Amino acid sequence: MGWYLMVPLLGNDPIPSAGVRSFLKWIHLRSFDSAVECEDGRTKLVNLGIVPNLGSYDATEQKKLLLLSQCVASDDPRLKEN
């Protein structure tokens, strides 16, 4: 199992909960081998404040998205279509 660092598209429900919302409309930023590595990567990106592959968003929007980012297990059912 791997871990994905995900950020919401602006305008989406920022916090999906099991069975209610999915991560299908979120952006997959990076993949990691463990939850710890994912959280460390997330923390580093939040501290940087800007992610190059979020190009269409300005710096303020990128910071907001990074603060809403989540690490998600690759087998999380919210990653699958309902």
C-alpha positions as CSV (number, residue, x, y, z in Angstrom):
1,M,0.0,0.0,0.0
2,G,1.2,3.5,-0.8
3,W,0.1,7.0,0.3
4,Y,-1.0,9.9,-1.8
5,L,-0.7,13.6,-1.0
6,M,-4.0,15.1,-2.3
7,V,-5.2,18.7,-2.5
8,P,-8.8,19.7,-3.3
9,L,-9.7,21.7,-6.4
10,L,-11.0,25.1,-5.3
11,G,-14.8,25.0,-4.7
12,N,-14.9,21.3,-3.6
13,D,-15.8,20.1,-0.2
14,P,-12.4,20.3,1.5
15,I,-12.8,17.4,3.9
16,P,-14.3,14.2,2.5
17,S,-15.6,11.8,5.1
18,A,-15.9,8.1,4.5
19,G,-19.0,7.3,2.5
20,V,-20.0,11.0,2.0
21,R,-17.5,12.6,-0.4
22,S,-14.8,11.1,-2.6
23,F,-11.3,12.3,-3.5
24,L,-12.1,12.0,-7.2
25,K,-12.1,15.8,-7.7
26,W,-8.9,16.2,-5.8
27,I,-5.4,16.7,-7.3
28,H,-2.8,14.0,-6.6
29,L,0.4,15.8,-5.9
30,R,2.9,13.1,-4.9
31,S,3.1,9.5,-3.9
32,F,4.9,8.1,-0.8
33,D,5.7,4.6,0.6
34,S,4.4,5.3,4.1
35,A,2.0,7.6,6.0
36,V,5.0,9.1,7.9
37,E,6.8,10.0,4.7
38,C,3.6,11.5,3.3
39,E,3.0,13.7,6.3
40,D,6.7,14.8,6.3
41,G,6.3,15.7,2.6
42,R,3.1,17.5,3.3
43,T,4.7,19.5,6.1
44,K,7.6,20.5,3.8
45,L,5.2,21.7,1.1
46,V,3.0,23.6,3.5
47,N,6.1,25.4,4.8
48,L,7.2,26.2,1.2
49,G,3.8,27.5,0.4
50,I,4.1,26.9,-3.4
51,V,3.9,23.8,-5.5
52,P,5.1,24.0,-9.1
53,N,2.5,21.5,-10.5
54,L,-0.4,23.7,-9.2
55,G,0.4,26.2,-11.9
56,S,-3.1,27.5,-12.6
57,Y,-3.5,28.7,-9.0
58,D,-1.8,31.8,-7.6
59,A,0.4,31.8,-4.5
60,T,-2.4,32.6,-2.1
61,E,-4.6,29.8,-3.6
62,Q,-1.8,27.3,-3.5
63,K,-1.2,28.0,0.2
64,K,-4.8,27.5,0.9
65,L,-4.9,24.2,-1.0
66,L,-1.7,23.0,0.8
67,L,-3.3,23.7,4.2
68,L,-6.3,21.6,3.1
69,S,-4.1,18.8,1.7
70,Q,-4.4,15.3,3.1
71,C,-2.4,12.1,3.0
72,V,-4.6,9.3,1.8
73,A,-3.9,5.5,1.7
74,S,-3.9,4.1,-1.8
75,D,-6.6,1.6,-0.8
76,D,-8.9,4.3,0.7
77,P,-12.5,3.6,-0.7
78,R,-13.0,7.4,-1.2
79,L,-10.6,7.2,-4.1
80,K,-12.9,5.0,-6.1
81,E,-15.9,6.1,-8.1
82,N,-19.2,5.6,-6.3
